Amino acid sequence: MDKTLVILAAGMGSRYGGLKQMDAFGPNGETIIDYSIYDAIRAGFTKVVFIIRESFQEKFEAVFRKKLEGKVKLEFVTQELNHLPEGYTLNPERQKPWGTAHAVLVAEKVIDGPFAVINADDYYGVEAYSTLTDFFAKNEKQDYAVVSYYLMNTLSDYGTVNRGVCGKDEDGFLVDIVETIAIEKIEDGNGQFELDGKTNKLDKHTLVSMNMFGFYPDYFEKTKSYFKLFLNKRGNEEKSELFIPKVLDNMINEGYKRVRVLESPSSWFGVTYQDDKPFVMDRIQKLIDEGVYPKNLWD
């Protein structure tokens, strides 16, 4: 049974101004995805599933098959607006994807064991992947997991970001995960955001989710039921989305599943805006200089 890495790469990069999933950040044209897959293989993942869009599937698949064939099992699955349950129709005015929970759903047919979910444009760090494989190896009750980071290590100097703020109980299980929109970096690495006309501050040590999760295949049936409820209520809206944190909140509140909060010792960085790119390239070069990665990643 494979341990699968699911990479959410269907976003169109509106704030970045292009397909950041395929943009070069390493010295030989490596993408952030390349480093994520390299780390995942070293940690014991044996299969990679890309969630992409039909509009760039051919180019995307050609690039990554050339690099990865023979190194790991590969699947390419498309997420489109019309990928809906039977009996549901698409609002013709809608252009925005249905969200991360829907993105994972489209991979159901190619996953048969434990799987991790990550964003294509985030660097999670070497240890984050072994944190999840260790969790899978010891997790007899098949709880889910969220890999968390300190807020101060996840904010951008160039604009606001969205983060899932994690609350956990004394046993280390997730109590809630609140999708918090437009967090701005302020002094000393702390953050702030506006809600209902009020300014709210977040301590720099607040644990946040960067969309790195550990799941099992029972995720699919339960999430499909939530997605139908979402469509019944908000399916005709042009920009509504169902996020993974909302699905996990529902599961926790129903007592369906426990979610372990795993704190990764890795440093996270990502690219939201074009201005983030030089910083990310510099961080990757430093990791190469430190011997974490070879200069030619796949040779």
C-alpha positions in Angstrom: 0.0 0.0 0.0 1.4 3.3 -1.1 2.0 6.4 1.1 0.8 9.1 -1.3 1.6 12.8 -1.5 -1.2 14.8 -2.9 -0.1 18.2 -4.4 -2.7 20.9 -4.8 -1.5 22.6 -8.0 -4.7 23.7 -9.7 -4.6 27.3 -8.6 -4.2 30.0 -11.2 -1.9 32.3 -9.2 -4.0 35.5 -9.5 -2.0 37.4 -6.8 1.3 36.0 -8.2 0.5 36.9 -11.7 1.2 33.5 -13.3 1.6 29.8 -12.8 3.9 29.8 -9.8 3.6 26.0 -9.6 5.9 25.8 -12.6 8.1 28.8 -11.9 11.8 28.2 -11.4 13.3 28.8 -7.9 16.3 26.4 -7.9 19.7 26.9 -9.8 18.6 24.4 -12.6 15.0 25.5 -13.0 13.7 23.5 -10.0 10.2 24.4 -8.8 9.2 24.5 -5.2 7.3 21.2 -6.0 10.6 19.5 -6.9 12.0 20.1 -3.4 8.7 19.0 -1.8 8.8 15.7 -3.8 12.5 15.2 -3.1 11.8 15.5 0.6 8.7 13.3 0.5 10.6 10.5 -1.3 13.4 10.6 1.3 10.8 10.3 4.0 9.2 7.2 2.5 6.4 8.4 0.3 6.0 6.2 -2.8 3.4 7.9 -4.9 2.7 11.5 -6.0 -0.7 12.7 -7.2 -0.9 16.1 -8.8 -4.2 18.0 -8.8 -4.0 20.3 -11.8 -6.2 22.1 -14.4 -7.0 20.8 -17.8 -5.8 24.1 -19.3 -2.1 23.4 -18.4 -2.2 19.6 -18.0 -0.2 18.7 -21.1 2.7 21.1 -20.3 2.7 20.3 -16.6 2.6 16.6 -17.1 5.4 16.7 -19.7 7.7 18.6 -17.3 7.2 16.4 -14.3 7.1 13.0 -16.0 10.5 13.8 -17.5 11.9 14.5 -14.1 10.2 11.9 -12.0 9.6 8.8 -14.0 11.3 5.8 -12.3 11.7 7.7 -9.0 8.2 7.6 -7.7 4.7 6.5 -8.9 2.8 9.4 -10.6 -0.8 10.3 -11.2 -2.2 13.5 -12.7 -5.8 14.4 -11.9 -7.7 17.5 -13.0 -10.0 19.7 -10.9 -12.6 21.5 -12.9 -15.7 23.4 -12.0 -18.0 20.9 -13.6 -16.7 18.0 -11.4 -19.8 17.9 -9.3 -21.9 15.1 -7.7 -24.7 13.7 -9.8 -27.8 16.0 -9.8 -25.9 19.2 -9.3 -25.4 21.9 -11.9 -22.8 24.7 -12.4 -23.6 28.3 -12.2 -22.5 29.5 -15.6 -21.1 32.7 -14.1 -18.8 30.9 -11.8 -15.0 30.9 -12.5 -13.5 30.3 -9.1 -12.6 26.7 -8.2 -14.6 25.0 -5.4 -11.8 25.0 -2.8 -9.2 22.7 -1.3 -11.7 20.2 0.1 -13.1 19.6 -3.4 -9.5 19.5 -4.9 -8.7 16.5 -2.7 -12.0 14.8 -3.6 -11.1 14.5 -7.2 -8.2 12.2 -6.3 -10.3 9.6 -4.7 -9.9 6.9 -7.4 -6.1 7.0 -7.3 -5.6 6.7 -3.5 -5.9 3.5 -1.5 -3.8 4.2 1.6 -2.6 7.0 3.9 -2.0 10.2 2.1 -0.6 13.7 2.8 -1.9 16.9 1.2 0.3 19.9 0.5 0.1 23.2 -1.5 2.3 23.3 -4.6 3.7 26.8 -3.8 4.7 26.1 -0.2 8.1 24.8 1.1 7.4 22.7 4.2 10.9 21.5 5.1 12.7 18.1 5.2 11.4 17.1 8.7 7.8 17.8 8.0 7.5 14.8 5.7 9.2 12.4 8.1 6.9 13.8 10.8 3.9 12.6 8.8 5.4 9.2 7.8 6.3 8.6 11.5 2.7 9.5 12.4 1.3 7.1 9.8 3.5 4.3 11.1 2.3 4.7 14.7 -1.3 5.7 14.2 -3.3 2.5 14.9 -6.6 4.4 15.3 -6.2 6.1 11.9 -6.6 9.6 13.3 -6.0 12.4 10.9 -3.1 15.0 11.4 -2.4 18.6 10.7 1.2 19.8 10.5 1.5 23.2 12.2 4.0 26.1 12.1 4.5 29.2 14.2 2.7 32.2 12.7 5.9 34.3 12.7 7.5 31.8 10.2 4.6 32.0 7.8 3.9 35.7 7.2 4.9 37.7 4.1 6.6 41.1 4.0 4.8 42.0 0.8 1.1 41.6 1.5 -1.6 39.8 3.6 -2.0 36.0 3.8 -4.7 33.5 4.8 -3.9 31.0 7.5 -5.7 28.3 9.4 -5.3 29.1 13.1 -5.1 25.9 15.1 -6.5 25.3 18.6 -5.6 22.1 20.4 -6.5 20.4 23.6 -4.2 19.2 26.4 -3.8 15.8 24.6 -2.6 17.5 21.4 -5.7 17.0 19.3 -7.2 19.7 17.2 -10.1 21.6 18.8 -10.8 23.8 15.8 -9.0 25.3 12.8 -10.2 28.7 11.8 -9.5 30.0 8.3 -8.3 33.5 9.1 -8.3 35.9 6.1 -5.9 38.7 5.3 -3.4 38.5 8.1 -0.8 41.3 8.0 2.7 41.1 9.4 3.3 43.6 12.2 6.1 44.2 14.7 8.2 41.4 16.1 6.7 38.8 13.8 3.2 39.1 15.2 0.1 39.4 13.0 -3.2 41.2 12.8 -6.4 40.9 10.8 -9.7 42.8 10.4 -13.0 41.1 11.3 -16.4 42.8 11.6 -14.7 46.2 11.6 -12.4 45.3 14.5 -8.6 44.8 14.4 -7.5 41.5 16.0 -3.9 40.6 16.9 -2.3 37.2 16.7 0.8 36.2 18.8 3.8 35.2 16.7 3.8 31.7 18.4 0.2 31.0 17.3 0.1 27.6 15.6 -1.2 27.8 12.1 -1.9 25.3 9.4 -0.2 25.7 6.0 -2.4 23.1 4.3 -0.3 20.1 5.2 -2.5 17.3 6.4 -2.4 13.5 6.9 -5.5 11.6 5.9 -6.8 8.1 5.2 -9.3 7.0 2.5 -12.3 7.4 4.8 -11.8 11.1 4.2 -13.5 10.8 0.8 -17.0 9.5 1.7 -17.4 11.9 4.6 -16.2 14.9 2.7 -18.5 14.1 -0.2 -21.4 14.4 2.1 -20.2 17.8 3.4 -19.6 19.0 -0.2 -23.2 18.2 -1.1 -24.4 20.2 1.9 -22.2 23.0 0.9 -23.6 23.0 -2.7 -27.2 22.9 -1.4 -26.5 26.1 0.6 -23.9 28.0 -1.4 -23.5 26.3 -4.7 -25.1 29.1 -6.7 -22.6 31.7 -5.4 -19.9 32.7 -7.8 -17.0 32.6 -5.3 -17.9 30.3 -2.4 -15.3 27.7 -1.5 -15.2 24.6 0.8 -11.8 24.5 2.6 -10.2 21.5 4.3 -10.2 23.3 7.7 -14.0 23.6 7.5 -14.3 19.9 6.7 -12.1 19.1 9.7 -14.1 21.4 12.0 -17.3 19.5 11.0 -15.7 16.1 11.6 -14.4 17.2 15.1 -17.8 18.7 16.1 -19.6 15.5 15.0 -17.1 13.3 16.9 -16.3 11.5 13.7 -12.6 11.9 13.7 -9.7 13.1 15.9 -7.0 15.2 14.3 -3.6 15.2 15.9 -1.7 18.6 15.8 1.9 17.8 14.7 4.4 20.6 15.3 7.1 20.6 12.6 10.6 21.7 13.5 11.1 22.7 9.8 11.1 26.3 8.6 8.3 27.1 6.2 8.4 29.5 3.4 6.2 30.1 0.4 5.4 32.4 -2.5 2.2 34.4 -2.7 3.4 37.5 -4.4 6.1 38.1 -7.1 8.1 40.0 -4.5 8.4 36.8 -2.5 10.4 35.1 -5.3 13.9 36.5 -4.5 13.6 35.6 -0.9 12.5 32.0 -1.7 15.4 31.6 -4.2 17.8 32.8 -1.6 16.5 30.4 1.0 16.8 27.5 -1.4 20.3 28.5 -2.4 21.3 28.5 1.3 19.9 25.0 1.8 22.0 23.9 -1.2 25.1 25.5 0.3 24.4 23.8 3.6 24.2 20.4 1.9 20.5 19.8 2.5 20.0 19.5 -1.3 22.3 18.7 -4.2 22.8 21.5 -6.7 21.3 19.2 -9.4 18.3 17.8 -7.6 17.3 15.0 -9.9 20.7 14.0 -11.5 
